[in-house]
Amino acid sequence: MTEPAAALPEVCVCYILSDTPTNGYRVLLGTKKKGLGLGKLVGPGGKLEPGETAAQAAVREVFEEAGLRINEADLIPLGRIRYEFPHRTAWSQVSWVFATRSWQGDVVESDELLLDWVPVADIPFERMWDDAKFWLPGVLADPDSGVPVDRRFVFAPDLATVVASDQDEDVDAGGGSRIRPAARA
Ligand SMILES: Nc1ncnc2c1[nH]c(=O)n2[C@H]1C[C@H](O)[C@@H](COP(=O)(O)OP(=O)(O)OP(=O)(O)O)O1
């Protein structure tokens, strides 16, 4: 895998976790209604605005996209994911990942996301960005581990498939991908 390129645009994502295990723990996800990733299942999140920290952006985006008030102090920082699109560089970003179990208010559908609570054990990863299946199950399995995720993924010319990652064992000698999805939470 080649060296990472220079700094990328920063975005954030926040996984809001139900704090009761009724029918298993659930996470609030939404189907994107517009823009980049239209139709994909994502956590509330988006671009950092000038002068904003990633945590401040997560608080703002959760309110804008899901109508929920969360406190910065309740955010669990989970690390960062870097995804690179060599064939569409404008899509390359670094995403700061958070979770929280605390919120105020009721979920409000926004013009960005069609929202639903999804059992953590039953997330349809095939509906998410392709990188998610490699890191999200581990992160959601133990958000309190204190071990931050720090991964890098490279997408193929099809702009949909991960072909390489920072973990060398994921990629075979012929340049093809041997990446295996992480175990589900
Ligand atoms: N490849 C990949 N993997 C994981 N997550 C993502 C991607 N690409 C992405 O865009 N995303 C995530 C990052 C963000 O959480 C959202 C995209 O946010 P976006 O809607 O572009 O940002 P906003 O600031 O909310 O949008 P605008 O209001 O500026 O249109 O998906």
The ligand as an SDF file (V2000), in Angstrom:
LIG
                    3D

 31 33  0  0  0  0  0  0  0  0999 V2000
  -16.4070    5.9180    2.3690 N   0  0  0  0  0  0  0  0  0  0  0  0
  -17.0940    6.2810    3.4710 C   0  0  0  0  0  0  0  0  0  0  0  0
  -17.0790    5.4710    4.5380 N   0  0  0  0  0  0  0  0  0  0  0  0
  -17.7580    5.7950    5.6540 C   0  0  0  0  0  0  0  0  0  0  0  0
  -18.5110    6.9270    5.7980 N   0  0  0  0  0  0  0  0  0  0  0  0
  -18.5190    7.7400    4.7570 C   0  0  0  0  0  0  0  0  0  0  0  0
  -17.8450    7.4780    3.5620 C   0  0  0  0  0  0  0  0  0  0  0  0
  -18.0690    8.5130    2.7190 N   0  0  0  0  0  0  0  0  0  0  0  0
  -18.8450    9.3910    3.3770 C   0  0  0  0  0  0  0  0  0  0  0  0
  -19.2570   10.4910    2.9220 O   0  0  0  0  0  0  0  0  0  0  0  0
  -19.1240    8.9180    4.6030 N   0  0  0  0  0  0  0  0  0  0  0  0
  -19.9010    9.5510    5.6390 C   0  0  0  0  0  0  0  0  0  0  0  0
  -19.2270   10.7700    6.2320 C   0  0  0  0  0  0  0  0  0  0  0  0
  -20.3540   11.5730    6.7200 C   0  0  0  0  0  0  0  0  0  0  0  0
  -20.7420   11.1100    7.9890 O   0  0  0  0  0  0  0  0  0  0  0  0
  -21.4310   11.2660    5.7330 C   0  0  0  0  0  0  0  0  0  0  0  0
  -21.4360   12.2320    4.6030 C   0  0  0  0  0  0  0  0  0  0  0  0
  -21.7430   13.4380    5.1020 O   0  0  0  0  0  0  0  0  0  0  0  0
  -22.2620   14.5800    4.1300 P   0  0  0  0  0  0  0  0  0  0  0  0
  -23.7210   14.4350    3.9890 O   0  0  0  0  0  0  0  0  0  0  0  0
  -21.4670   14.5960    2.8820 O   0  0  0  0  0  0  0  0  0  0  0  0
  -21.8870   15.8100    4.9800 O   0  0  0  0  0  0  0  0  0  0  0  0
  -22.8330   16.9750    5.4300 P   0  0  0  0  0  0  0  0  0  0  0  0
  -21.9330   18.0040    6.0160 O   0  0  0  0  0  0  0  0  0  0  0  0
  -23.9090   16.4330    6.3240 O   0  0  0  0  0  0  0  0  0  0  0  0
  -23.4560   17.3450    4.0650 O   0  0  0  0  0  0  0  0  0  0  0  0
  -23.8340   18.6920    3.3870 P   0  0  0  0  0  0  0  0  0  0  0  0
  -24.9310   19.2700    4.2360 O   0  0  0  0  0  0  0  0  0  0  0  0
  -22.5890   19.5010    3.3440 O   0  0  0  0  0  0  0  0  0  0  0  0
  -24.2980   18.2110    2.0420 O   0  0  0  0  0  0  0  0  0  0  0  0
  -21.1490    9.9700    5.1860 O   0  0  0  0  0  0  0  0  0  0  0  0
  1  2  1  0
  2  3  1  0
  2  7  2  0
  3  4  2  0
  4  5  1  0
  5  6  2  0
  6  7  1  0
  6 11  1  0
  7  8  1  0
  8  9  1  0
  9 10  2  0
  9 11  1  0
 11 12  1  0
 12 13  1  0
 12 31  1  0
 13 14  1  0
 14 15  1  0
 14 16  1  0
 16 17  1  0
 16 31  1  0
 17 18  1  0
 18 19  1  0
 19 20  2  0
 19 21  1  0
 19 22  1  0
 22 23  1  0
 23 24  2  0
 23 25  1  0
 23 26  1  0
 26 27  1  0
 27 28  2  0
 27 29  1  0
 27 30  1  0
M  END
$$$$
